Amino acid sequence: MNTFLISSRNLQKALEKAQGIIKENKIDKFDIELLEPIQALGIEDVRNIQKKIFLKPFRGDKKALIIKLN
């Protein structure tokens, strides 16, 4: 399993990089999840994210989870 962490002050460039990784790895659109938390993530949020990460992809053999923080 590969994990990528993209951190950038420029949100648009970070999302473009994520899209590039998704395209390069041929991740199906049904296996992509975008999270946009309203407030800071707590420990329970992180635990829920971990559970989602370990679930089997819906259509392909890989999946993506994008956490968009403002």
PQR file of N, CA, C, O and H, with PARSE charges and radii, in Angstrom:
ATOM      1  N   MET A   1       0.846  -1.169   0.000 -0.4000 1.5000
ATOM      2  CA  MET A   1       0.000   0.000   0.000 -0.0000 2.0000
ATOM      3  C   MET A   1       0.894   1.236   0.000  0.5500 1.7000
ATOM      4  O   MET A   1       1.858   1.313   0.762 -0.5500 1.4000
ATOM      5  N   ASN A   2       0.574   2.184  -0.845 -0.4000 1.5000
ATOM      6  CA  ASN A   2       1.289   3.455  -0.892 -0.0000 2.0000
ATOM      7  C   ASN A   2       0.466   4.527  -0.218  0.5500 1.7000
ATOM      8  O   ASN A   2      -0.762   4.540  -0.307 -0.5500 1.4000
ATOM      9  H   ASN A   2      -0.209   2.121  -1.464  0.4000 1.0000
ATOM     10  N   THR A   3       1.149   5.415   0.449 -0.4000 1.5000
ATOM     11  CA  THR A   3       0.494   6.548   1.077 -0.0000 2.0000
ATOM     12  C   THR A   3       1.204   7.807   0.630  0.5500 1.7000
ATOM     13  O   THR A   3       2.433   7.874   0.649 -0.5500 1.4000
ATOM     14  H   THR A   3       2.146   5.405   0.522  0.4000 1.0000
ATOM     15  N   PHE A   4       0.438   8.801   0.229 -0.4000 1.5000
ATOM     16  CA  PHE A   4       1.005  10.075  -0.184 -0.0000 2.0000
ATOM     17  C   PHE A   4       0.440  11.165   0.716  0.5500 1.7000
ATOM     18  O   PHE A   4      -0.754  11.177   1.014 -0.5500 1.4000
ATOM     19  H   PHE A   4      -0.560   8.746   0.213  0.4000 1.0000
ATOM     20  N   LEU A   5       1.291  12.067   1.142 -0.4000 1.5000
ATOM     21  CA  LEU A   5       0.866  13.223   1.910 -0.0000 2.0000
ATOM     22  C   LEU A   5       1.295  14.455   1.138  0.5500 1.7000
ATOM     23  O   LEU A   5       2.482  14.660   0.885 -0.5500 1.4000
ATOM     24  H   LEU A   5       2.261  12.057   0.900  0.4000 1.0000
ATOM     25  N   ILE A   6       0.333  15.265   0.772 -0.4000 1.5000
ATOM     26  CA  ILE A   6       0.615  16.494   0.032 -0.0000 2.0000
ATOM     27  C   ILE A   6       0.243  17.657   0.929  0.5500 1.7000
ATOM     28  O   ILE A   6      -0.904  17.779   1.357 -0.5500 1.4000
ATOM     29  H   ILE A   6      -0.631  15.099   0.978  0.4000 1.0000
ATOM     30  N   SER A   7       1.198  18.494   1.206 -0.4000 1.5000
ATOM     31  CA  SER A   7       0.969  19.671   2.042 -0.0000 2.0000
ATOM     32  C   SER A   7       1.414  20.891   1.249  0.5500 1.7000
ATOM     33  O   SER A   7       2.532  20.938   0.737 -0.5500 1.4000
ATOM     34  H   SER A   7       2.130  18.395   0.858  0.4000 1.0000
ATOM     35  N   SER A   8       0.533  21.873   1.153 -0.4000 1.5000
ATOM     36  CA  SER A   8       0.851  23.044   0.346 -0.0000 2.0000
ATOM     37  C   SER A   8       0.054  24.249   0.840  0.5500 1.7000
ATOM     38  O   SER A   8      -1.073  24.116   1.316 -0.5500 1.4000
ATOM     39  H   SER A   8      -0.376  21.835   1.569  0.4000 1.0000
ATOM     40  N   ARG A   9       0.650  25.396   0.718 -0.4000 1.5000
ATOM     41  CA  ARG A   9      -0.087  26.629   1.015 -0.0000 2.0000
ATOM     42  C   ARG A   9      -1.052  26.959  -0.119  0.5500 1.7000
ATOM     43  O   ARG A   9      -2.028  27.683   0.078 -0.5500 1.4000
ATOM     44  H   ARG A   9       1.566  25.504   0.332  0.4000 1.0000
ATOM     45  N   ASN A  10      -0.777  26.428  -1.297 -0.4000 1.5000
ATOM     46  CA  ASN A  10      -1.618  26.654  -2.462 -0.0000 2.0000
ATOM     47  C   ASN A  10      -2.542  25.450  -2.631  0.5500 1.7000
ATOM     48  O   ASN A  10      -2.126  24.405  -3.130 -0.5500 1.4000
ATOM     49  H   ASN A  10       0.015  25.840  -1.457  0.4000 1.0000
ATOM     50  N   LEU A  11      -3.785  25.603  -2.218 -0.4000 1.5000
ATOM     51  CA  LEU A  11      -4.755  24.513  -2.247 -0.0000 2.0000
ATOM     52  C   LEU A  11      -4.972  23.990  -3.663  0.5500 1.7000
ATOM     53  O   LEU A  11      -5.082  22.780  -3.863 -0.5500 1.4000
ATOM     54  H   LEU A  11      -4.124  26.453  -1.814  0.4000 1.0000
ATOM     55  N   GLN A  12      -5.034  24.872  -4.630 -0.4000 1.5000
ATOM     56  CA  GLN A  12      -5.273  24.460  -6.017 -0.0000 2.0000
ATOM     57  C   GLN A  12      -4.152  23.557  -6.522  0.5500 1.7000
ATOM     58  O   GLN A  12      -4.418  22.537  -7.157 -0.5500 1.4000
ATOM     59  H   GLN A  12      -4.945  25.854  -4.467  0.4000 1.0000
ATOM     60  N   LYS A  13      -2.900  23.922  -6.244 -0.4000 1.5000
ATOM     61  CA  LYS A  13      -1.773  23.101  -6.686 -0.0000 2.0000
ATOM     62  C   LYS A  13      -1.770  21.742  -5.988  0.5500 1.7000
ATOM     63  O   LYS A  13      -1.435  20.727  -6.599 -0.5500 1.4000
ATOM     64  H   LYS A  13      -2.683  24.750  -5.728  0.4000 1.0000
ATOM     65  N   ALA A  14      -2.145  21.724  -4.705 -0.4000 1.5000
ATOM     66  CA  ALA A  14      -2.205  20.465  -3.966 -0.0000 2.0000
ATOM     67  C   ALA A  14      -3.265  19.543  -4.565  0.5500 1.7000
ATOM     68  O   ALA A  14      -3.030  18.346  -4.726 -0.5500 1.4000
ATOM     69  H   ALA A  14      -2.417  22.548  -4.209  0.4000 1.0000
ATOM     70  N   LEU A  15      -4.432  20.099  -4.894 -0.4000 1.5000
ATOM     71  CA  LEU A  15      -5.490  19.292  -5.491 -0.0000 2.0000
ATOM     72  C   LEU A  15      -5.095  18.793  -6.880  0.5500 1.7000
ATOM     73  O   LEU A  15      -5.426  17.668  -7.256 -0.5500 1.4000
ATOM     74  H   LEU A  15      -4.623  21.072  -4.763  0.4000 1.0000
ATOM     75  N   GLU A  16      -4.389  19.627  -7.640 -0.4000 1.5000
ATOM     76  CA  GLU A  16      -3.907  19.204  -8.959 -0.0000 2.0000
ATOM     77  C   GLU A  16      -2.915  18.055  -8.820  0.5500 1.7000
ATOM     78  O   GLU A  16      -2.951  17.106  -9.604 -0.5500 1.4000
ATOM     79  H   GLU A  16      -4.120  20.541  -7.335  0.4000 1.0000
ATOM     80  N   LYS A  17      -2.037  18.133  -7.835 -0.4000 1.5000
ATOM     81  CA  LYS A  17      -1.066  17.055  -7.591 -0.0000 2.0000
ATOM     82  C   LYS A  17      -1.799  15.774  -7.202  0.5500 1.7000
ATOM     83  O   LYS A  17      -1.460  14.692  -7.682 -0.5500 1.4000
ATOM     84  H   LYS A  17      -2.008  18.903  -7.199  0.4000 1.0000
ATOM     85  N   ALA A  18      -2.798  15.895  -6.338 -0.4000 1.5000
ATOM     86  CA  ALA A  18      -3.586  14.729  -5.935 -0.0000 2.0000
ATOM     87  C   ALA A  18      -4.283  14.106  -7.147  0.5500 1.7000
ATOM     88  O   ALA A  18      -4.302  12.884  -7.292 -0.5500 1.4000
ATOM     89  H   ALA A  18      -3.074  16.774  -5.949  0.4000 1.0000
ATOM     90  N   GLN A  19      -4.852  14.939  -8.009 -0.4000 1.5000
ATOM     91  CA  GLN A  19      -5.507  14.438  -9.214 -0.0000 2.0000
ATOM     92  C   GLN A  19      -4.520  13.712 -10.119  0.5500 1.7000
ATOM     93  O   GLN A  19      -4.859  12.702 -10.737 -0.5500 1.4000
ATOM     94  H   GLN A  19      -4.837  15.932  -7.891  0.4000 1.0000
ATOM     95  N   GLY A  20      -3.291  14.235 -10.195 -0.4000 1.5000
ATOM     96  CA  GLY A  20      -2.248  13.579 -10.985 -0.0000 2.0000
ATOM     97  C   GLY A  20      -1.913  12.200 -10.441  0.5500 1.7000
ATOM     98  O   GLY A  20      -1.765  11.248 -11.207 -0.5500 1.4000
ATOM     99  H   GLY A  20      -3.015  15.055  -9.694  0.4000 1.0000
ATOM    100  N   ILE A  21      -1.794  12.088  -9.133 -0.4000 1.5000
ATOM    101  CA  ILE A  21      -1.507  10.799  -8.503 -0.0000 2.0000
ATOM    102  C   ILE A  21      -2.665   9.828  -8.736  0.5500 1.7000
ATOM    103  O   ILE A  21      -2.446   8.648  -9.008 -0.5500 1.4000
ATOM    104  H   ILE A  21      -1.915  12.861  -8.511  0.4000 1.0000
ATOM    105  N   ILE A  22      -3.891  10.329  -8.630 -0.4000 1.5000
ATOM    106  CA  ILE A  22      -5.076   9.502  -8.859 -0.0000 2.0000
ATOM    107  C   ILE A  22      -5.093   8.987 -10.297  0.5500 1.7000
ATOM    108  O   ILE A  22      -5.362   7.811 -10.539 -0.5500 1.4000
ATOM    109  H   ILE A  22      -4.068  11.288  -8.410  0.4000 1.0000
ATOM    110  N   LYS A  23      -4.807   9.863 -11.234 -0.4000 1.5000
ATOM    111  CA  LYS A  23      -4.798   9.470 -12.647 -0.0000 2.0000
ATOM    112  C   LYS A  23      -3.664   8.485 -12.922  0.5500 1.7000
ATOM    113  O   LYS A  23      -3.864   7.486 -13.613 -0.5500 1.4000
ATOM    114  H   LYS A  23      -4.588  10.819 -11.037  0.4000 1.0000
ATOM    115  N   GLU A  24      -2.500   8.756 -12.394 -0.4000 1.5000
ATOM    116  CA  GLU A  24      -1.327   7.894 -12.596 -0.0000 2.0000
ATOM    117  C   GLU A  24      -1.563   6.485 -12.050  0.5500 1.7000
ATOM    118  O   GLU A  24      -1.111   5.503 -12.640 -0.5500 1.4000
ATOM    119  H   GLU A  24      -2.338   9.567 -11.832  0.4000 1.0000
ATOM    120  N   ASN A  25      -2.262   6.390 -10.939 -0.4000 1.5000
ATOM    121  CA  ASN A  25      -2.534   5.098 -10.313 -0.0000 2.0000
ATOM    122  C   ASN A  25      -3.844   4.475 -10.776  0.5500 1.7000
ATOM    123  O   ASN A  25      -4.229   3.411 -10.291 -0.5500 1.4000
ATOM    124  H   ASN A  25      -2.629   7.187 -10.460  0.4000 1.0000
ATOM    125  N   LYS A  26      -4.532   5.128 -11.712 -0.4000 1.5000
ATOM    126  CA  LYS A  26      -5.775   4.628 -12.307 -0.0000 2.0000
ATOM    127  C   LYS A  26      -6.812   4.271 -11.239  0.5500 1.7000
ATOM    128  O   LYS A  26      -7.379   3.178 -11.236 -0.5500 1.4000
ATOM    129  H   LYS A  26      -4.219   5.993 -12.105  0.4000 1.0000
ATOM    130  N   ILE A  27      -7.039   5.215 -10.344 -0.4000 1.5000
ATOM    131  CA  ILE A  27      -8.014   5.012  -9.272 -0.0000 2.0000
ATOM    132  C   ILE A  27      -9.391   5.414  -9.779  0.5500 1.7000
ATOM    133  O   ILE A  27      -9.585   6.529 -10.261 -0.5500 1.4000
ATOM    134  H   ILE A  27      -6.579   6.102 -10.346  0.4000 1.0000
ATOM    135  N   ASP A  28     -10.336   4.505  -9.667 -0.4000 1.5000
ATOM    136  CA  ASP A  28     -11.700   4.735 -10.140 -0.0000 2.0000
ATOM    137  C   ASP A  28     -12.367   5.842  -9.333  0.5500 1.7000
ATOM    138  O   ASP A  28     -12.091   5.997  -8.144 -0.5500 1.4000
ATOM    139  H   ASP A  28     -10.178   3.598  -9.275  0.4000 1.0000
ATOM    140  N   LYS A  29     -13.239   6.607  -9.971 -0.4000 1.5000
ATOM    141  CA  LYS A  29     -13.897   7.737  -9.300 -0.0000 2.0000
ATOM    142  C   LYS A  29     -14.745   7.284  -8.106  0.5500 1.7000
ATOM    143  O   LYS A  29     -14.970   8.062  -7.180 -0.5500 1.4000
ATOM    144  H   LYS A  29     -13.464   6.481 -10.937  0.4000 1.0000
ATOM    145  N   PHE A  30     -15.214   6.036  -8.121 -0.4000 1.5000
ATOM    146  CA  PHE A  30     -15.997   5.523  -7.000 -0.0000 2.0000
ATOM    147  C   PHE A  30     -15.122   5.170  -5.798  0.5500 1.7000
ATOM    148  O   PHE A  30     -15.634   4.931  -4.705 -0.5500 1.4000
ATOM    149  H   PHE A  30     -15.032   5.404  -8.874  0.4000 1.0000
ATOM    150  N   ASP A  31     -13.814   5.137  -5.997 -0.4000 1.5000
ATOM    151  CA  ASP A  31     -12.877   4.811  -4.930 -0.0000 2.0000
ATOM    152  C   ASP A  31     -12.132   6.040  -4.418  0.5500 1.7000
ATOM    153  O   ASP A  31     -11.082   5.921  -3.786 -0.5500 1.4000
ATOM    154  H   ASP A  31     -13.398   5.331  -6.886  0.4000 1.0000
ATOM    155  N   ILE A  32     -12.679   7.210  -4.696 -0.4000 1.5000
ATOM    156  CA  ILE A  32     -12.093   8.468  -4.234 -0.0000 2.0000
ATOM    157  C   ILE A  32     -13.066   9.108  -3.253  0.5500 1.7000
ATOM    158  O   ILE A  32     -14.256   9.245  -3.538 -0.5500 1.4000
ATOM    159  H   ILE A  32     -13.531   7.306  -5.210  0.4000 1.0000
ATOM    160  N   GLU A  33     -12.549   9.492  -2.111 -0.4000 1.5000
ATOM    161  CA  GLU A  33     -13.387  10.176  -1.113 -0.0000 2.0000
ATOM    162  C   GLU A  33     -12.711  11.488  -0.733  0.5500 1.7000
ATOM    163  O   GLU A  33     -11.512  11.525  -0.457 -0.5500 1.4000
ATOM    164  H   GLU A  33     -11.583   9.381  -1.880  0.4000 1.0000
ATOM    165  N   LEU A  34     -13.485  12.545  -0.722 -0.4000 1.5000
ATOM    166  CA  LEU A  34     -12.991  13.871  -0.346 -0.0000 2.0000
ATOM    167  C   LEU A  34     -13.633  14.268   0.977  0.5500 1.7000
ATOM    168  O   LEU A  34     -14.857  14.348   1.086 -0.5500 1.4000
ATOM    169  H   LEU A  34     -14.459  12.515  -0.945  0.4000 1.0000
ATOM    170  N   LEU A  35     -12.802  14.512   1.972 -0.4000 1.5000
ATOM    171  CA  LEU A  35     -13.276  14.968   3.271 -0.0000 2.0000
ATOM    172  C   LEU A  35     -12.924  16.439   3.442  0.5500 1.7000
ATOM    173  O   LEU A  35     -11.784  16.843   3.210 -0.5500 1.4000
ATOM    174  H   LEU A  35     -11.808  14.447   1.884  0.4000 1.0000
ATOM    175  N   GLU A  36     -13.893  17.228   3.842 -0.4000 1.5000
ATOM    176  CA  GLU A  36     -13.677  18.650   4.103 -0.0000 2.0000
ATOM    177  C   GLU A  36     -14.197  18.963   5.498  0.5500 1.7000
ATOM    178  O   GLU A  36     -15.317  19.451   5.648 -0.5500 1.4000
ATOM    179  H   GLU A  36     -14.819  16.900   4.031  0.4000 1.0000
ATOM    180  N   PRO A  37     -13.390  18.686   6.521 -0.5600 1.5000
ATOM    181  CA  PRO A  37     -13.849  18.937   7.890  0.2800 2.0000
ATOM    182  C   PRO A  37     -14.097  20.426   8.138  0.5500 1.7000
ATOM    183  O   PRO A  37     -13.367  21.286   7.647 -0.5500 1.4000
ATOM    184  N   ILE A  38     -15.135  20.700   8.905 -0.4000 1.5000
ATOM    185  CA  ILE A  38     -15.494  22.082   9.227 -0.0000 2.0000
ATOM    186  C   ILE A  38     -14.545  22.650  10.279  0.5500 1.7000
ATOM    187  O   ILE A  38     -14.202  23.832  10.244 -0.5500 1.4000
ATOM    188  H   ILE A  38     -15.728  20.001   9.305  0.4000 1.0000
ATOM    189  N   GLN A  39     -14.129  21.809  11.202 -0.4000 1.5000
ATOM    190  CA  GLN A  39     -13.229  22.245  12.264 -0.0000 2.0000
ATOM    191  C   GLN A  39     -12.022  21.312  12.304  0.5500 1.7000
ATOM    192  O   GLN A  39     -11.924  20.388  11.497 -0.5500 1.4000
ATOM    193  H   GLN A  39     -14.407  20.848  11.231  0.4000 1.0000
ATOM    194  N   ALA A  40     -11.122  21.546  13.221 -0.4000 1.5000
ATOM    195  CA  ALA A  40      -9.926  20.718  13.357 -0.0000 2.0000
ATOM    196  C   ALA A  40     -10.310  19.258  13.597  0.5500 1.7000
ATOM    197  O   ALA A  40     -11.327  18.965  14.225 -0.5500 1.4000
ATOM    198  H   ALA A  40     -11.202  22.297  13.877  0.4000 1.0000
ATOM    199  N   LEU A  41      -9.480  18.353  13.088 -0.4000 1.5000
ATOM    200  CA  LEU A  41      -9.740  16.927  13.267 -0.0000 2.0000
ATOM    201  C   LEU A  41      -9.394  16.493  14.683  0.5500 1.7000
ATOM    202  O   LEU A  41      -8.353  16.870  15.222 -0.5500 1.4000
ATOM    203  H   LEU A  41      -8.654  18.592  12.578  0.4000 1.0000
ATOM    204  N   GLY A  42     -10.259  15.714  15.270 -0.4000 1.5000
ATOM    205  CA  GLY A  42     -10.011  15.160  16.598 -0.0000 2.0000
ATOM    206  C   GLY A  42      -9.581  13.709  16.481  0.5500 1.7000
ATOM    207  O   GLY A  42      -9.540  13.161  15.379 -0.5500 1.4000
ATOM    208  H   GLY A  42     -11.104  15.408  14.833  0.4000 1.0000
ATOM    209  N   ILE A  43      -9.263  13.088  17.594 -0.4000 1.5000
ATOM    210  CA  ILE A  43      -8.796  11.705  17.601 -0.0000 2.0000
ATOM    211  C   ILE A  43      -9.859  10.755  17.060  0.5500 1.7000
ATOM    212  O   ILE A  43      -9.527   9.781  16.385 -0.5500 1.4000
ATOM    213  H   ILE A  43      -9.296  13.533  18.489  0.4000 1.0000
ATOM    214  N   GLU A  44     -11.124  11.022  17.346 -0.4000 1.5000
ATOM    215  CA  GLU A  44     -12.200  10.172  16.833 -0.0000 2.0000
ATOM    216  C   GLU A  44     -12.294  10.281  15.308  0.5500 1.7000
ATOM    217  O   GLU A  44     -12.554   9.288  14.630 -0.5500 1.4000
ATOM    218  H   GLU A  44     -11.394  11.813  17.895  0.4000 1.0000
ATOM    219  N   ASP A  45     -12.083  11.478  14.775 -0.4000 1.5000
ATOM    220  CA  ASP A  45     -12.067  11.673  13.325 -0.0000 2.0000
ATOM    221  C   ASP A  45     -10.951  10.847  12.688  0.5500 1.7000
ATOM    222  O   ASP A  45     -11.154  10.203  11.659 -0.5500 1.4000
ATOM    223  H   ASP A  45     -11.872  12.285  15.326  0.4000 1.0000
ATOM    224  N   VAL A  46      -9.787  10.874  13.302 -0.4000 1.5000
ATOM    225  CA  VAL A  46      -8.641  10.122  12.789 -0.0000 2.0000
ATOM    226  C   VAL A  46      -8.933   8.622  12.829  0.5500 1.7000
ATOM    227  O   VAL A  46      -8.584   7.901  11.894 -0.5500 1.4000
ATOM    228  H   VAL A  46      -9.622  11.397  14.138  0.4000 1.0000
ATOM    229  N   ARG A  47      -9.560   8.153  13.884 -0.4000 1.5000
ATOM    230  CA  ARG A  47      -9.914   6.734  13.975 -0.0000 2.0000
ATOM    231  C   ARG A  47     -10.892   6.333  12.868  0.5500 1.7000
ATOM    232  O   ARG A  47     -10.761   5.261  12.277 -0.5500 1.4000
ATOM    233  H   ARG A  47      -9.843   8.739  14.644  0.4000 1.0000
ATOM    234  N   ASN A  48     -11.864   7.193  12.593 -0.4000 1.5000
ATOM    235  CA  ASN A  48     -12.823   6.918  11.517 -0.0000 2.0000
ATOM    236  C   ASN A  48     -12.135   6.916  10.157  0.5500 1.7000
ATOM    237  O   ASN A  48     -12.466   6.102   9.295 -0.5500 1.4000
ATOM    238  H   ASN A  48     -11.970   8.064  13.074  0.4000 1.0000
ATOM    239  N   ILE A  49     -11.192   7.812   9.963 -0.4000 1.5000
ATOM    240  CA  ILE A  49     -10.431   7.847   8.711 -0.0000 2.0000
ATOM    241  C   ILE A  49      -9.639   6.555   8.549  0.5500 1.7000
ATOM    242  O   ILE A  49      -9.596   5.986   7.459 -0.5500 1.4000
ATOM    243  H   ILE A  49     -10.924   8.474  10.664  0.4000 1.0000
ATOM    244  N   GLN A  50      -9.016   6.091   9.622 -0.4000 1.5000
ATOM    245  CA  GLN A  50      -8.266   4.834   9.574 -0.0000 2.0000
ATOM    246  C   GLN A  50      -9.166   3.669   9.166  0.5500 1.7000
ATOM    247  O   GLN A  50      -8.759   2.815   8.378 -0.5500 1.4000
ATOM    248  H   GLN A  50      -9.052   6.554  10.508  0.4000 1.0000
ATOM    249  N   LYS A  51     -10.376   3.632   9.695 -0.4000 1.5000
ATOM    250  CA  LYS A  51     -11.311   2.566   9.333 -0.0000 2.0000
ATOM    251  C   LYS A  51     -11.632   2.612   7.840  0.5500 1.7000
ATOM    252  O   LYS A  51     -11.683   1.573   7.182 -0.5500 1.4000
ATOM    253  H   LYS A  51     -10.707   4.325  10.335  0.4000 1.0000
ATOM    254  N   LYS A  52     -11.848   3.812   7.308 -0.4000 1.5000
ATOM    255  CA  LYS A  52     -12.161   3.963   5.884 -0.0000 2.0000
ATOM    256  C   LYS A  52     -10.989   3.545   5.007  0.5500 1.7000
ATOM    257  O   LYS A  52     -11.179   2.945   3.949 -0.5500 1.4000
ATOM    258  H   LYS A  52     -11.807   4.656   7.842  0.4000 1.0000
ATOM    259  N   ILE A  53      -9.788   3.862   5.446 -0.4000 1.5000
ATOM    260  CA  ILE A  53      -8.603   3.536   4.661 -0.0000 2.0000
ATOM    261  C   ILE A  53      -8.459   2.023   4.493  0.5500 1.7000
ATOM    262  O   ILE A  53      -8.045   1.559   3.431 -0.5500 1.4000
ATOM    263  H   ILE A  53      -9.633   4.349   6.306  0.4000 1.0000
ATOM    264  N   PHE A  54      -8.792   1.261   5.515 -0.4000 1.5000
ATOM    265  CA  PHE A  54      -8.595  -0.179   5.471 -0.0000 2.0000
ATOM    266  C   PHE A  54      -9.732  -0.950   4.807  0.5500 1.7000
ATOM    267  O   PHE A  54      -9.640  -2.168   4.652 -0.5500 1.4000
ATOM    268  H   PHE A  54      -9.129   1.639   6.378  0.4000 1.0000
ATOM    269  N   LEU A  55     -10.803  -0.261   4.413 -0.4000 1.5000
ATOM    270  CA  LEU A  55     -11.876  -0.923   3.678 -0.0000 2.0000
ATOM    271  C   LEU A  55     -11.423  -1.207   2.246  0.5500 1.7000
ATOM    272  O   LEU A  55     -10.635  -0.455   1.674 -0.5500 1.4000
ATOM    273  H   LEU A  55     -10.878   0.729   4.539  0.4000 1.0000
ATOM    274  N   LYS A  56     -11.921  -2.279   1.688 -0.4000 1.5000
ATOM    275  CA  LYS A  56     -11.585  -2.664   0.318 -0.0000 2.0000
ATOM    276  C   LYS A  56     -12.155  -1.627  -0.668  0.5500 1.7000
ATOM    277  O   LYS A  56     -13.259  -1.123  -0.464 -0.5500 1.4000
ATOM    278  H   LYS A  56     -12.562  -2.890   2.153  0.4000 1.0000
ATOM    279  N   PRO A  57     -11.404  -1.310  -1.733 -0.5600 1.5000
ATOM    280  CA  PRO A  57     -11.931  -0.393  -2.759  0.2800 2.0000
ATOM    281  C   PRO A  57     -13.211  -0.949  -3.384  0.5500 1.7000
ATOM    282  O   PRO A  57     -13.399  -2.164  -3.451 -0.5500 1.4000
ATOM    283  N   PHE A  58     -14.079  -0.062  -3.836 -0.4000 1.5000
ATOM    284  CA  PHE A  58     -15.373  -0.450  -4.391 -0.0000 2.0000
ATOM    285  C   PHE A  58     -15.240  -1.062  -5.781  0.5500 1.7000
ATOM    286  O   PHE A  58     -15.806  -2.122  -6.048 -0.5500 1.4000
ATOM    287  H   PHE A  58     -13.926   0.925  -3.781  0.4000 1.0000
ATOM    288  N   ARG A  59     -14.494  -0.400  -6.669 -0.4000 1.5000
ATOM    289  CA  ARG A  59     -14.390  -0.873  -8.051 -0.0000 2.0000
ATOM    290  C   ARG A  59     -12.995  -1.324  -8.458  0.5500 1.7000
ATOM    291  O   ARG A  59     -12.849  -2.340  -9.137 -0.5500 1.4000
ATOM    292  H   ARG A  59     -14.034   0.461  -6.452  0.4000 1.0000
ATOM    293  N   GLY A  60     -11.984  -0.594  -8.058 -0.4000 1.5000
ATOM    294  CA  GLY A  60     -10.630  -0.909  -8.495 -0.0000 2.0000
ATOM    295  C   GLY A  60      -9.859  -1.670  -7.440  0.5500 1.7000
ATOM    296  O   GLY A  60     -10.429  -2.287  -6.540 -0.5500 1.4000
ATOM    297  H   GLY A  60     -12.103   0.232  -7.507  0.4000 1.0000
ATOM    298  N   ASP A  61      -8.537  -1.607  -7.577 -0.4000 1.5000
ATOM    299  CA  ASP A  61      -7.690  -2.259  -6.587 -0.0000 2.0000
ATOM    300  C   ASP A  61      -6.980  -1.249  -5.687  0.5500 1.7000
ATOM    301  O   ASP A  61      -6.213  -1.622  -4.801 -0.5500 1.4000
ATOM    302  H   ASP A  61      -8.075  -1.105  -8.308  0.4000 1.0000
ATOM    303  N   LYS A  62      -7.251   0.047  -5.931 -0.4000 1.5000
ATOM    304  CA  LYS A  62      -6.677   1.124  -5.114 -0.0000 2.0000
ATOM    305  C   LYS A  62      -7.761   2.135  -4.808  0.5500 1.7000
ATOM    306  O   LYS A  62      -8.785   2.197  -5.488 -0.5500 1.4000
ATOM    307  H   LYS A  62      -7.875   0.350  -6.651  0.4000 1.0000
ATOM    308  N   LYS A  63      -7.524   2.921  -3.784 -0.4000 1.5000
ATOM    309  CA  LYS A  63      -8.476   3.980  -3.458 -0.0000 2.0000
ATOM    310  C   LYS A  63      -7.734   5.206  -2.965  0.5500 1.7000
ATOM    311  O   LYS A  63      -6.559   5.135  -2.604 -0.5500 1.4000
ATOM    312  H   LYS A  63      -6.691   2.870  -3.231  0.4000 1.0000
ATOM    313  N   ALA A  64      -8.434   6.333  -2.954 -0.4000 1.5000
ATOM    314  CA  ALA A  64      -7.848   7.602  -2.526 -0.0000 2.0000
ATOM    315  C   ALA A  64      -8.749   8.267  -1.511  0.5500 1.7000
ATOM    316  O   ALA A  64      -9.974   8.240  -1.624 -0.5500 1.4000
ATOM    317  H   ALA A  64      -9.389   6.391  -3.247  0.4000 1.0000
ATOM    318  N   LEU A  65      -8.126   8.858  -0.528 -0.4000 1.5000
ATOM    319  CA  LEU A  65      -8.829   9.642   0.475 -0.0000 2.0000
ATOM    320  C   LEU A  65      -8.144  10.999   0.540  0.5500 1.7000
ATOM    321  O   LEU A  65      -6.970  11.090   0.899 -0.5500 1.4000
ATOM    322  H   LEU A  65      -7.130   8.881  -0.436  0.4000 1.0000
ATOM    323  N   ILE A  66      -8.865  12.039   0.198 -0.4000 1.5000
ATOM    324  CA  ILE A  66      -8.311  13.389   0.192 -0.0000 2.0000
ATOM    325  C   ILE A  66      -8.946  14.154   1.330  0.5500 1.7000
ATOM    326  O   ILE A  66     -10.170  14.236   1.430 -0.5500 1.4000
ATOM    327  H   ILE A  66      -9.818  11.965  -0.094  0.4000 1.0000
ATOM    328  N   ILE A  67      -8.109  14.715   2.192 -0.4000 1.5000
ATOM    329  CA  ILE A  67      -8.588  15.526   3.296 -0.0000 2.0000
ATOM    330  C   ILE A  67      -8.235  16.968   2.964  0.5500 1.7000
ATOM    331  O   ILE A  67      -7.063  17.343   2.954 -0.5500 1.4000
ATOM    332  H   ILE A  67      -7.115  14.649   2.111  0.4000 1.0000
ATOM    333  N   LYS A  68      -9.240  17.758   2.697 -0.4000 1.5000
ATOM    334  CA  LYS A  68      -9.057  19.148   2.292 -0.0000 2.0000
ATOM    335  C   LYS A  68      -9.252  20.047   3.508  0.5500 1.7000
ATOM    336  O   LYS A  68     -10.375  20.265   3.963 -0.5500 1.4000
ATOM    337  H   LYS A  68     -10.192  17.452   2.705  0.4000 1.0000
ATOM    338  N   LEU A  69      -8.152  20.558   4.020 -0.4000 1.5000
ATOM    339  CA  LEU A  69      -8.186  21.452   5.175 -0.0000 2.0000
ATOM    340  C   LEU A  69      -8.009  22.885   4.704  0.5500 1.7000
ATOM    341  O   LEU A  69      -7.175  23.164   3.843 -0.5500 1.4000
ATOM    342  H   LEU A  69      -7.240  20.381   3.651  0.4000 1.0000
ATOM    343  N   ASN A  70      -8.776  23.770   5.257 -0.4000 1.5000
ATOM    344  CA  ASN A  70      -8.649  25.186   4.885 -0.0000 2.0000
ATOM    345  C   ASN A  70      -7.790  25.932   5.879  0.5500 1.7000
ATOM    346  O   ASN A  70      -7.573  27.134   5.727 -0.5500 1.4000
ATOM    347  H   ASN A  70      -9.454  23.543   5.956  0.4000 1.0000
TER
END
